Each structure stands twice: as C-alpha cells, then as structure tokens.
Amino acid sequence: MPESRHGRAWSEAEDARLLDGVREGISLQGLADRHGRSPGAVRARLARGVPEAAGEEPLEWLRARLAIDPAYAWQSVADERRLRERDDRVGREQASSGPAGKRSAAEVAEVLADWERATGHVLRPERREVFLARAVVHDLAAVDPDVRRATAGALWQSGARLLLDDWLLECACPGAAALTADWDRVARQDADLLLVLRELLAAAVGEIGEERDREILSRRLGLHGRPADTLEKIAEVLGVSRERVRQLQTRALRRMGRSGGPASRKVRTVLAELSGVGGGPSDAGPPPAERLLDLADALIPSVAVRQAATMLARMAGADKVRAENLAAEAASVRLLRHEAARRETARQERVDRAERRWEALTADVKWFGRAEPAPARTELEGLREKGGRGDFGTWHCPKLGRDVAYESDTELRAIQLLSFAPQVAYYQEQPLAVGYWFSGRQRTYYPDLLVATVDGRCVLVEVKPLYEMATAVNVAKYRAVEALCRERGWGLLATDGNRTLRLLKGRPVDPRVEAVLTAALEQRGELTWPQVRAALGDLDIDALTMSALVLRRGWSWSTRPYRLRRGAPGSAPPDPGAGDRRRQ
C-alpha cells in the first residue's frame, strides 16, 4: 500500500504518474489506491486539466482525448484554469475590499475637505491628486458625513494626526484605532474593551467578500444577536454536509487572514499580541494556550473551547497545525482549571463566603405577593439542550451529589455559590421552558436556576454579566420570567454572582449623556455604535452606564452588531394566547 497523501499538494511527478495511469486504463478507484488518495481527490485533480465546457466525467474525457492526441497538454490547461481563477478571485476581492467602491469626484472631494478642516493643513496640488486617488478615500466617502467628521475631529484631538486607515477603521468601529493589546484588561473582563473587541470582530467578518463565507463565520461566532451555531446546525440550514461547512469556515478564516480591510488588519494585530501567537507573551504573563482560552471565554463563550481557540488562533495568524495544537492545550488547561476549582471549593471558608454573599444578594430579590414554596426536588429536571449554545461544561456539586451543567464561567461561579450557601436547600439548572416574543417571533428560553431556600421559598435566578442585562433579547427574556414568577409567587433575582440588576438600574448617569442620546434617538429612531460616539462627541460613556441608561429609558439595545433603538425591545404576540409560558 502506498503512503497516504490525503490533503497533500500534488507534485509534477505525481501528475505525470496520474496521466500514465489514465493511459493504461486504470479505474478511478485504482488510481486512488495507487496514489494514496481518495477517488474524489483524484477526480478533482483530473478535472483541472479538462476544459470547463467538456461537461463529462473527467476520467472518461481524458482517456478518450489521450487516445486521439497522446500529446494533449493537460498541464497547460490546468495552469490556465489556475491563473483564471486567481484573476477572478483578485477581482472579487478588489470589488469587495471596501464598502464604497468608486465614488463620485464630489464625494471624494468632501473627504479631503473634512481632512483639511480637522487637521488645519492644506495640501499642495500634487499631494491632493495623490490623496484623492487612494482607495481608502473612496471608502471614507461612503461613510455617513456626520460620523466621518466627528471621528476625524476626535482622532486629531487625541493624537494630533489623522491617518486615513485609522480614520476609516474608527468610523466603522469607534475605539478600535486606539485599541491596544492590554492583557490585564482582558484578565479583568473589562466590559468596554470586550465591547470594542466584539464590534471589531463583527466588522472584520463584514469585510469578507464572499456572502456565504460571511454568513457561516457570523453564525459560528454568534454575531448579529444570535447564539453561536454548531457546524451541524449550519449544515442543516444551508443544505450541505457538516464537512462542507467546516471547509467553508476554514476558507472564510483564510480570507479574513489575507484581507486588507482595516478591521481585519486590526483584528490580526490585536489578537496576535493578546494571545501571544504573534511573537510570544511576556515572561510574566500566561502562555498562549491559556490566553486563547480566556479570549475564547470572553469573546465567543457559546462556542466549544477547542473550536473557539482554533478560530481565534487562525485569526491571530497561526497556521492550521499550530492553531489546532494550541486549542488542544487550551482544552487541557480548562480541565486543569476545573480540577483546581473543585479542590478549592472543598474548603470550609468557601461556605462562610457563600453565606455572606447569598445574604447580600437576597436583599435585592424581587417578590410578587405571597411567597410560595418551590417544587419538590424530585419534580425538577434540567431541560438544557445538549450540543447547542449551552454545551459548555459540568461541575460536580457536593450538595446535590451530581454534576451540574453550566453555560459560562459566570454561571459556574453562581452555582458554586448556591452549592455552599447554607441558606439554599437545593437548586436545579434550567428547569423550565418559557415562551417569549422577540424580533417578531416567539422563542423559547430556559431560565438559568431555580433555587429552593431552607425557609421554604423559591427564587428564580438569572445569571448574566452585568453589562449584558440591558440588551434587548435579555430584557425580553426577563419580562417573560417576571410574569411567570408573578403567577407562581416566586422571587426573581438577576445577578452576575456579585452585583444585581437592581444595583445596575440605580447606577448614576451623566444627565448630559442622557439628554444627547435621547435627542439623537428622537431624530433618528435608531443609532449604530459610530453614530452614538458621533452624537456624544467629547462625552464619555462606559458599558455599565449605557446599560443603566437603557433600562431607565426603556430603550432597545443590542451589541452584536451595536444597535440602540427607541421603544421597548421585542414585540407583542399576535394574539393574547400565543405567548403562553409553559413548564415541562
């Protein structure tokens, strides 16, 4: 048996042997066995030397042609096809390299005027001609003029320079041009840094020229307000195989890695530095595998760690083999971390801390009338769906005597708190299915935790990072769960394990920020992240303050991609009985 060459490049010598086999009349399977490849790979290689108009099985066509013309230039046809495909690919990339394409002379001249106005410089005629000919200037001409001018002023004021690439990047993703690879902020889970990183990631995916590649990578990363999809789910939606989706995902990552778009370049630079893939982290910091693990948890927590780490490593510039090796290390690090966490929770002092924290959190529980008891423990079971968004991990709970499923490190900390808090008799993860309406259709949500206290009361606990509690989809879910608690006499608590929704609502907000955003929404009805920054000008706002303001004003807010709208999130059901909640 010849050595397997699956996935390897074809050499000229191997091509010559392949044609000799065709002349000898060897079957497709026989050729595959001779070369250590699959029949599909052999068929595809033969097709490279067959004219596209042939429309026949390549082996049979080549065999007939070589019988008539033994000197048939198979390699020349293959080379011509490769060059033609390369030219087509370059043309598509050039056509989709920017959001604007070619703009009119007047629109481009406005960009120059904005640049000169912001910098106070006037270019000489020969410099003006060079400036106006640059492709990035045409891309800037497609940007909303108000956003473009506000961004130019802010960049010049902050650094006394206005580079065109930074200008375009900042227009698409405010904060990205000044984004630095500060690992300490990632380790602290800094909400503002993570928000800019997520927006930058979405902008980079948007620069991919092929629509199907964009859709697949967007679905895998959980962009546009939906949870990340598995390869199987995407294959079902697109009507192709799981392996084909994986191939297209690889192609999308490769194209993203080669893209000259400003967001793609920035993503490569920042991820390479943050992960250590681009040259290695400092001696004082964690190794690349641990950094990739933390980045995966922060940016795409709903994707399995091995897959998430592989994608991030590829985006950072690692080749396929290194990316997969680092992802395997990251998965091992996660196992080691969980083992260390289990040993730590055995300490008695953990019980004391849990008791104090639960006592503080329950002060912010929202109660509805007379408190009713929780269902019996034997009546509860988890409804968590395996293989989807929630397939994150399990932790062995000594209080329940079983493994408990969790969907994030934030939720893991919460269930550990419940496990050691003496006020908690028992709890159940995702015990209910609650129907709610959002974006014009009915959906199903599984509340995080049902808690039975030792004093005979029941509390539903929603576990979210504080800055995500005000997003539109989570507000819609919270309202549905609140209605359920009102009907059953249960308490409701939204927390990240340390802080609560009540504290978030009470967070102070600069009245100038509130007035500016209110006026902008009155005028436009909807704001993107660049428009928010343009409206605020020199005023600052962080993610938690924005969350508090959204909750206070009853606005609708999403972050992937960033949209701020007037009015409450979600939509009403078409009839009163269509949005019923159900318990299974």
C-alpha positions as CSV (number, residue, x, y, z in Angstrom):
1,M,0.0,0.0,0.0
2,P,1.4,3.4,-0.9
3,E,1.8,6.1,1.7
4,S,-1.4,8.1,2.3
5,R,-1.2,11.5,0.7
6,H,-4.6,12.8,1.7
7,G,-4.6,16.6,1.9
8,R,-1.1,17.0,0.5
9,A,-0.2,19.1,-2.6
10,W,0.2,17.4,-5.9
11,S,3.7,17.3,-7.4
12,E,4.6,17.4,-11.1
13,A,5.9,13.8,-10.9
14,E,2.7,12.6,-9.3
15,D,0.7,14.4,-12.1
16,A,2.8,12.6,-14.7
17,R,2.1,9.2,-13.0
18,L,-1.6,10.1,-12.8
19,L,-1.7,10.6,-16.6
20,D,0.2,7.4,-17.2
21,G,-2.5,5.6,-15.2
22,V,-5.2,7.2,-17.3
23,R,-3.5,6.0,-20.5
24,E,-3.2,2.5,-19.0
25,G,-6.9,2.3,-18.5
26,I,-6.8,2.1,-14.7
27,S,-10.1,2.7,-12.9
28,L,-10.8,5.7,-10.7
29,Q,-10.5,3.6,-7.6
30,G,-7.3,2.0,-8.9
31,L,-5.8,5.4,-9.4
32,A,-6.9,6.5,-5.9
33,D,-5.2,3.3,-4.4
34,R,-2.0,3.9,-6.4
35,H,-1.6,7.5,-5.2
36,G,-2.8,7.0,-1.6
37,R,-5.7,9.5,-2.1
38,S,-9.5,9.4,-2.2
39,P,-11.4,8.9,-5.5
40,G,-12.9,12.4,-5.1
41,A,-9.4,13.9,-4.8
42,V,-8.3,12.1,-8.0
43,R,-11.4,13.1,-9.9
44,A,-10.9,16.8,-8.8
45,R,-7.2,16.7,-9.9
46,L,-8.1,15.3,-13.3
47,A,-10.8,17.9,-13.8
48,R,-8.1,20.6,-13.5
49,G,-6.8,19.6,-17.0
50,V,-10.2,19.2,-18.6
51,P,-11.9,22.2,-20.3
52,E,-14.8,23.5,-18.2
53,A,-17.2,23.2,-21.2
54,A,-16.5,19.4,-21.5
55,G,-19.3,18.6,-19.1
56,E,-18.3,14.9,-18.9
57,E,-16.7,12.6,-16.3
58,P,-13.1,13.9,-16.4
59,L,-11.5,10.4,-16.3
60,E,-13.5,9.2,-19.3
61,W,-13.0,12.5,-21.2
62,L,-9.2,12.5,-20.7
63,R,-9.0,8.8,-21.6
64,A,-10.8,9.4,-24.9
65,R,-8.8,12.6,-25.6
66,L,-5.4,11.0,-24.9
67,A,-6.3,8.1,-27.2
68,I,-6.8,10.6,-30.0
69,D,-4.0,13.0,-29.0
70,P,-1.3,11.4,-26.8
71,A,0.5,14.8,-26.6
72,Y,-2.6,16.6,-25.1
73,A,-1.3,19.5,-23.0
74,W,-3.1,18.6,-19.8
75,Q,-0.8,20.7,-17.6
76,S,-1.2,23.8,-19.7
77,V,-5.0,23.6,-19.4
78,A,-4.6,23.2,-15.6
79,D,-2.2,26.2,-15.4
80,E,-4.6,28.4,-17.5
81,R,-7.5,27.5,-15.2
82,R,-5.5,28.3,-12.1
83,L,-4.5,31.7,-13.4
84,R,-8.0,32.4,-14.5
85,E,-9.4,31.5,-11.0
86,R,-6.7,33.6,-9.4
87,D,-7.6,36.6,-11.6
88,D,-11.3,36.1,-10.8
89,R,-10.5,35.9,-7.1
90,V,-8.4,39.1,-7.1
91,G,-11.2,40.8,-9.0
92,R,-13.8,39.8,-6.4
93,E,-11.5,40.9,-3.6
94,Q,-10.8,44.2,-5.2
95,A,-14.6,44.7,-5.8
96,S,-15.4,44.0,-2.2
97,S,-12.3,45.5,-0.5
98,G,-14.2,48.5,0.7
99,P,-17.8,49.4,1.4
100,A,-17.8,52.1,-1.2
101,G,-16.2,51.1,-4.4
102,K,-15.6,54.1,-6.7
103,R,-17.3,57.3,-5.5
104,S,-18.0,60.5,-7.4
105,A,-15.4,63.2,-7.6
106,A,-17.6,65.5,-5.4
107,E,-18.0,62.8,-2.7
108,V,-14.2,62.2,-2.6
109,A,-13.5,65.9,-2.5
110,E,-15.7,66.1,0.6
111,V,-13.3,63.6,2.3
112,L,-10.3,65.8,1.5
113,A,-12.2,68.9,2.8
114,D,-13.0,67.1,6.0
115,W,-9.4,66.1,6.4
116,E,-8.1,69.6,5.9
117,R,-10.7,71.0,8.2
118,A,-9.9,68.6,11.0
119,T,-6.1,69.0,10.7
120,G,-5.8,72.6,9.7
121,H,-3.5,71.7,6.8
122,V,-4.0,72.4,3.1
123,L,-2.3,70.0,0.7
124,R,-0.4,71.2,-2.3
125,P,-1.9,70.4,-5.7
126,E,0.4,67.4,-6.4
127,R,-0.3,66.0,-2.9
128,R,-4.1,66.5,-3.4
129,E,-4.0,64.3,-6.5
130,V,-2.3,61.5,-4.7
131,F,-4.7,61.8,-1.7
132,L,-7.8,61.7,-3.9
133,A,-6.5,58.6,-5.8
134,R,-6.2,56.4,-2.7
135,A,-8.8,53.6,-2.4
136,V,-9.3,54.3,1.3
137,V,-10.5,57.8,0.5
138,H,-13.3,56.3,-1.7
139,D,-14.2,54.0,1.2
140,L,-14.4,57.1,3.5
141,A,-16.6,58.8,1.1
142,A,-19.3,56.1,1.7
143,V,-19.3,56.8,5.4
144,D,-22.1,59.0,6.9
145,P,-20.7,62.5,6.8
146,D,-21.6,63.4,10.4
147,V,-19.9,60.2,11.7
148,R,-16.8,60.9,9.4
149,R,-16.4,64.5,10.6
150,A,-16.9,63.7,14.2
151,T,-14.4,60.8,14.0
152,A,-11.8,63.0,12.3
153,G,-12.1,65.7,15.0
154,A,-11.8,63.1,17.8
155,L,-8.7,61.4,16.2
156,W,-6.9,64.7,15.6
157,Q,-7.7,66.0,19.0
158,S,-6.4,62.8,20.7
159,G,-3.2,62.3,18.8
160,A,-2.6,65.3,16.5
161,R,-2.6,63.1,13.5
162,L,-5.3,61.8,11.1
163,L,-4.1,58.6,9.3
164,L,-6.6,57.5,6.6
165,D,-6.7,53.8,7.6
166,D,-7.2,54.7,11.2
167,W,-9.9,57.2,10.2
168,L,-11.8,54.5,8.2
169,L,-11.4,51.9,11.0
170,E,-12.6,54.3,13.7
171,C,-15.7,55.2,11.6
172,A,-16.7,51.6,11.4
173,C,-15.8,50.7,15.0
174,P,-15.2,53.6,17.4
175,G,-12.4,52.9,19.8
176,A,-10.7,50.3,17.6
177,A,-8.0,52.6,16.2
178,A,-6.7,53.3,19.8
179,L,-7.2,49.7,20.9
180,T,-4.1,48.2,22.5
181,A,-3.2,44.7,23.5
182,D,-3.6,45.2,27.2
183,W,-3.8,41.7,28.7
184,D,-4.6,42.9,32.2
185,R,-7.8,44.4,30.9
186,V,-8.8,41.1,29.3
187,A,-8.0,39.2,32.5
188,R,-10.2,41.7,34.4
189,Q,-13.0,41.2,31.9
190,D,-13.1,44.9,31.2
191,A,-16.5,45.5,29.7
192,D,-15.5,48.4,27.5
193,L,-12.5,46.6,26.0
194,L,-14.6,43.5,25.3
195,L,-17.3,45.6,23.6
196,V,-14.8,47.1,21.2
197,L,-13.2,43.7,20.5
198,R,-16.6,42.2,19.7
199,E,-17.5,45.1,17.4
200,L,-14.1,44.9,15.8
201,L,-14.6,41.2,15.2
202,A,-18.0,41.8,13.6
203,A,-16.6,44.5,11.4
204,A,-13.7,42.2,10.2
205,V,-16.2,39.4,9.3
206,G,-18.2,42.0,7.4
207,E,-15.1,42.7,5.2
208,I,-15.1,39.2,3.8
209,G,-16.1,39.5,0.2
210,E,-18.0,36.1,-0.2
211,E,-21.5,36.3,1.2
212,R,-21.7,32.6,2.2
213,D,-18.4,32.8,3.9
214,R,-19.6,35.8,5.9
215,E,-22.8,34.1,6.9
216,I,-21.0,30.9,8.1
217,L,-18.4,32.7,10.1
218,S,-21.1,35.1,11.5
219,R,-23.2,32.1,12.6
220,R,-20.2,30.3,14.1
221,L,-19.1,33.3,16.1
222,G,-22.6,34.2,17.3
223,L,-22.9,37.6,15.7
224,H,-26.0,39.7,14.9
225,G,-27.8,39.0,18.2
226,R,-28.0,35.2,17.9
227,P,-26.1,32.4,19.8
228,A,-23.3,30.6,18.0
229,D,-24.4,27.7,15.8
230,T,-22.7,24.4,15.6
231,L,-21.4,23.0,12.3
232,E,-24.3,20.6,12.2
233,K,-26.9,23.4,12.6
234,I,-25.4,25.5,9.9
235,A,-25.2,22.5,7.6
236,E,-28.9,21.8,8.1
237,V,-29.7,25.5,7.4
238,L,-27.6,25.7,4.2
239,G,-28.5,22.2,3.0
240,V,-24.9,20.9,2.8
241,S,-22.8,18.5,4.7
242,R,-21.1,19.3,8.0
243,E,-17.7,18.7,6.4
244,R,-18.5,21.2,3.7
245,V,-19.4,23.8,6.3
246,R,-16.1,23.1,8.0
247,Q,-14.3,23.7,4.7
248,L,-16.1,26.9,4.1
249,Q,-15.3,28.1,7.6
250,T,-11.6,27.4,7.0
251,R,-11.8,29.3,3.7
252,A,-13.5,32.2,5.5
253,L,-10.8,32.4,8.1
254,R,-8.1,32.2,5.5
255,R,-9.7,35.0,3.5
256,M,-10.1,37.1,6.7
257,G,-6.5,36.5,7.4
258,R,-5.5,37.8,4.0
259,S,-7.9,40.7,3.9
260,G,-6.5,44.1,3.5
261,G,-9.6,45.7,5.2
262,P,-8.8,47.9,8.2
263,A,-10.9,45.9,10.7
264,S,-9.3,42.6,9.5
265,R,-5.8,44.0,9.9
266,K,-6.5,45.4,13.3
267,V,-8.1,42.1,14.5
268,R,-5.0,40.2,13.3
269,T,-2.6,42.6,15.1
270,V,-4.6,42.8,18.4
271,L,-5.3,39.1,18.7
272,A,-1.8,38.1,17.8
273,E,-0.5,40.3,20.6
274,L,-3.1,39.4,23.1
275,S,-2.8,35.7,22.5
276,G,1.0,35.6,22.2
277,V,0.6,33.9,18.8
278,G,2.3,36.8,17.1
279,G,5.6,36.5,19.0
280,G,5.0,35.2,22.5
281,P,3.7,36.9,25.6
282,S,6.0,38.4,28.2
283,D,7.6,36.1,30.8
284,A,5.3,37.5,33.5
285,G,2.1,36.6,31.5
286,P,0.3,33.3,30.8
287,P,1.3,31.2,27.8
288,P,-0.6,31.4,24.5
289,A,-2.9,28.5,25.2
290,E,-4.2,30.0,28.4
291,R,-4.6,33.4,26.8
292,L,-6.6,31.8,23.9
293,L,-8.8,30.1,26.5
294,D,-9.5,33.3,28.3
295,L,-10.1,35.2,25.0
296,A,-12.5,32.4,23.8
297,D,-14.5,32.7,27.1
298,A,-14.6,36.5,26.8
299,L,-15.4,36.9,23.1
300,I,-17.3,33.7,21.9
301,P,-18.3,31.9,25.1
302,S,-21.1,29.9,23.4
303,V,-18.6,28.1,21.2
304,A,-16.9,25.0,22.5
305,V,-13.4,26.0,23.7
306,R,-11.4,23.8,21.3
307,Q,-13.2,25.2,18.3
308,A,-13.2,28.8,19.6
309,A,-9.5,28.7,20.4
310,T,-8.7,27.3,17.0
311,M,-10.7,30.1,15.2
312,L,-9.1,32.8,17.3
313,A,-5.6,31.4,16.7
314,R,-6.2,31.4,13.0
315,M,-7.4,35.0,13.1
316,A,-4.3,35.8,15.0
317,G,-2.1,34.5,12.2
318,A,-1.3,30.9,13.3
319,D,-1.2,28.2,10.7
320,K,-3.7,25.3,10.9
321,V,-1.4,22.9,12.7
322,R,-0.2,25.4,15.3
323,A,-3.8,26.6,15.9
324,E,-5.1,23.1,16.5
325,N,-2.2,22.3,18.9
326,L,-2.8,25.5,20.9
327,A,-6.5,24.7,21.0
328,A,-5.8,21.2,22.4
329,E,-3.6,22.8,25.0
330,A,-6.3,25.3,25.9
331,A,-8.8,22.5,26.4
332,S,-6.4,20.8,28.7
333,V,-5.9,24.0,30.6
334,R,-9.6,24.2,31.1
335,L,-9.7,20.7,32.6
336,L,-6.9,21.6,34.9
337,R,-8.6,24.8,36.0
338,H,-11.8,23.0,36.8
339,E,-9.9,20.4,38.8
340,A,-8.2,23.2,40.8
341,A,-11.6,24.8,41.3
342,R,-13.1,21.7,42.7
343,R,-10.3,21.3,45.2
344,E,-10.6,24.9,46.3
345,T,-14.4,24.6,46.9
346,A,-13.7,21.9,49.5
347,R,-12.5,24.5,52.0
348,Q,-14.8,25.4,54.8
349,E,-14.1,29.1,54.3
350,R,-15.9,28.8,51.0
351,V,-19.1,28.1,52.9
352,D,-18.6,31.2,55.0
353,R,-18.1,33.5,52.0
354,A,-21.1,31.9,50.2
355,E,-23.3,32.5,53.2
356,R,-22.4,36.2,53.4
357,R,-22.8,36.7,49.6
358,W,-26.1,35.0,49.3
359,E,-27.4,37.1,52.2
360,A,-26.4,40.2,50.4
361,L,-27.9,39.1,47.1
362,T,-31.3,38.1,48.5
363,A,-31.8,41.7,49.7
364,D,-32.3,42.5,46.0
365,V,-34.7,39.7,45.2
366,K,-38.0,40.9,43.7
367,W,-41.0,39.3,45.3
368,F,-44.6,39.2,43.9
369,G,-47.2,39.0,46.6
370,R,-47.2,36.0,49.0
371,A,-44.1,33.8,48.7
372,E,-44.9,30.3,47.6
373,P,-42.6,27.2,48.0
374,A,-40.5,25.6,45.3
375,P,-41.5,22.4,43.5
376,A,-40.2,19.3,45.2
377,R,-36.7,18.3,44.2
378,T,-38.0,15.0,42.7
379,E,-40.2,17.0,40.3
380,L,-37.4,19.0,38.8
381,E,-35.2,18.1,35.9
382,G,-32.9,20.1,33.6
383,L,-34.3,20.9,30.2
384,R,-30.9,22.0,28.9
385,E,-30.4,21.1,25.2
386,K,-27.1,19.2,24.5
387,G,-24.9,20.2,21.6
388,G,-26.1,23.8,21.3
389,R,-25.3,27.1,22.9
390,G,-25.4,25.7,26.4
391,D,-22.9,22.9,25.8
392,F,-20.2,24.5,27.9
393,G,-19.3,22.2,30.8
394,T,-20.3,20.4,34.1
395,W,-19.2,20.8,37.7
396,H,-19.8,18.2,40.4
397,C,-22.0,19.7,43.1
398,P,-21.4,18.2,46.6
399,K,-24.8,19.5,47.8
400,L,-26.8,17.8,45.1
401,G,-24.5,14.8,44.7
402,R,-24.3,15.1,40.9
403,D,-22.8,17.0,38.0
404,V,-24.4,20.4,37.3
405,A,-24.4,21.8,33.8
406,Y,-23.3,25.5,33.2
407,E,-23.0,27.7,30.2
408,S,-20.3,30.2,31.2
409,D,-17.7,30.8,33.9
410,T,-20.1,33.4,35.4
411,E,-22.8,30.8,35.8
412,L,-20.2,28.3,37.2
413,R,-19.4,30.8,40.0
414,A,-23.1,31.2,40.7
415,I,-23.8,27.5,41.0
416,Q,-20.8,27.2,43.3
417,L,-22.2,29.9,45.4
418,L,-25.6,28.1,45.7
419,S,-23.8,24.8,46.4
420,F,-22.0,26.3,49.5
421,A,-24.6,28.8,50.8
422,P,-26.2,27.2,53.8
423,Q,-29.5,29.1,53.1
424,V,-30.0,27.1,49.9
425,A,-31.7,23.7,50.3
426,Y,-31.4,22.7,46.7
427,Y,-31.4,24.1,43.2
428,Q,-32.0,23.0,39.6
429,E,-30.3,24.4,36.4
430,Q,-32.7,25.3,33.5
431,P,-35.8,23.5,34.9
432,L,-38.3,25.5,32.9
433,A,-39.1,26.4,29.3
434,V,-40.6,29.9,29.0
435,G,-42.0,31.3,25.8
436,Y,-41.3,34.9,24.9
437,W,-41.6,37.2,21.9
438,F,-38.6,38.9,20.3
439,S,-37.9,40.3,16.8
440,G,-41.4,39.5,15.7
441,R,-41.5,35.8,16.5
442,Q,-42.0,33.5,19.5
443,R,-38.9,31.9,21.0
444,T,-38.2,29.6,23.9
445,Y,-35.9,30.5,26.8
446,Y,-34.6,28.3,29.7
447,P,-34.2,30.3,32.9
448,D,-30.8,29.6,34.5
449,L,-31.5,28.4,38.0
450,L,-34.4,27.6,40.3
451,V,-33.5,27.9,44.0
452,A,-35.3,26.4,46.9
453,T,-34.3,28.1,50.2
454,V,-34.3,26.3,53.6
455,D,-37.1,28.7,54.8
456,G,-39.5,27.3,52.2
457,R,-39.3,29.9,49.5
458,C,-38.5,29.7,45.8
459,V,-36.3,32.1,43.8
460,L,-35.6,32.1,40.0
461,V,-32.0,33.3,39.4
462,E,-31.0,34.8,36.1
463,V,-27.2,34.8,35.7
464,K,-25.7,37.3,33.3
465,P,-22.7,39.6,33.2
466,L,-23.9,42.9,34.4
467,Y,-23.3,44.8,31.1
468,E,-25.5,42.2,29.2
469,M,-28.6,42.5,31.4
470,A,-29.9,45.5,29.4
471,T,-29.6,44.0,26.0
472,A,-32.8,43.7,24.1
473,V,-33.0,40.0,24.0
474,N,-32.2,39.6,27.7
475,V,-34.8,42.3,28.6
476,A,-37.4,40.3,26.7
477,K,-36.5,37.1,28.4
478,Y,-36.5,38.8,31.8
479,R,-40.1,40.1,31.3
480,A,-41.3,36.7,30.4
481,V,-39.7,35.2,33.5
482,E,-41.0,38.0,35.7
483,A,-44.6,37.2,34.5
484,L,-44.0,33.6,35.4
485,C,-42.8,34.5,38.9
486,R,-45.8,36.8,39.4
487,E,-48.2,34.0,38.7
488,R,-46.5,31.5,41.0
489,G,-45.5,33.6,43.9
490,W,-41.7,33.1,43.3
491,G,-38.9,35.6,43.8
492,L,-36.7,36.8,40.9
493,L,-33.1,37.8,41.1
494,A,-30.8,38.9,38.2
495,T,-27.2,38.8,39.1
496,D,-23.6,38.2,37.9
497,G,-22.9,36.5,41.2
498,N,-21.7,39.7,42.9
499,R,-23.9,42.5,41.7
500,T,-27.6,42.7,40.8
501,L,-30.0,44.2,38.3
502,R,-31.3,46.5,41.0
503,L,-27.8,48.0,41.5
504,L,-27.4,48.4,37.8
505,K,-30.7,50.3,37.5
506,G,-29.6,52.6,40.2
507,R,-26.2,53.4,38.6
508,P,-25.8,57.2,38.2
509,V,-25.8,58.6,34.6
510,D,-24.5,61.9,33.5
511,P,-27.6,63.9,32.5
512,R,-25.8,65.4,29.6
513,V,-25.2,61.9,28.1
514,E,-28.9,61.1,28.7
515,A,-30.0,64.3,27.0
516,V,-27.8,63.9,24.0
517,L,-28.7,60.2,23.3
518,T,-32.4,60.9,23.9
519,A,-32.3,63.7,21.3
520,A,-30.3,61.6,18.8
521,L,-32.9,58.8,19.1
522,E,-35.8,61.2,18.8
523,Q,-34.2,62.3,15.5
524,R,-33.1,59.0,14.0
525,G,-35.0,56.3,15.8
526,E,-32.0,54.0,15.7
527,L,-28.3,54.5,16.4
528,T,-25.3,52.4,15.5
529,W,-22.1,52.5,17.6
530,P,-20.4,55.0,15.3
531,Q,-23.5,57.2,15.5
532,V,-23.6,57.0,19.3
533,R,-20.0,58.1,19.5
534,A,-20.6,60.9,17.0
535,A,-23.6,62.2,18.9
536,L,-21.7,62.1,22.3
537,G,-18.7,64.0,20.9
538,D,-16.3,64.6,23.9
539,L,-18.7,63.0,26.4
540,D,-17.7,59.6,27.7
541,I,-19.9,56.6,28.4
542,D,-19.0,53.1,29.5
543,A,-20.9,49.8,29.0
544,L,-22.4,49.7,32.5
545,T,-23.6,53.3,32.3
546,M,-25.1,52.6,28.9
547,S,-26.9,49.6,30.4
548,A,-28.3,51.7,33.3
549,L,-29.5,54.3,30.9
550,V,-31.1,51.8,28.6
551,L,-33.0,50.2,31.5
552,R,-34.1,53.6,32.8
553,R,-35.4,54.9,29.4
554,G,-36.9,51.6,28.2
555,W,-34.8,51.6,25.1
556,S,-33.9,48.6,23.0
557,W,-30.2,47.8,22.8
558,S,-28.1,45.1,21.1
559,T,-24.4,44.8,20.9
560,R,-23.6,42.3,18.1
561,P,-23.9,44.4,15.9
562,Y,-24.4,47.5,18.0
563,R,-28.0,49.0,17.7
564,L,-29.7,51.4,20.0
565,R,-33.4,52.0,19.3
566,R,-36.3,53.8,20.8
567,G,-39.1,51.9,22.5
568,A,-39.2,48.6,24.4
569,P,-37.3,45.6,22.9
570,G,-39.2,42.7,21.4
571,S,-42.7,42.7,20.0
572,A,-46.1,41.7,21.2
573,P,-47.6,38.3,20.2
574,P,-50.3,38.4,17.5
575,D,-53.0,37.2,20.0
576,P,-53.2,37.1,23.8
577,G,-52.9,33.3,24.0
578,A,-49.9,33.0,21.7
579,G,-47.2,33.9,24.2
580,D,-48.2,31.4,27.0
581,R,-45.4,30.2,29.3
582,R,-45.1,26.5,29.8
583,R,-43.4,24.3,32.3
584,Q,-42.3,20.8,31.3
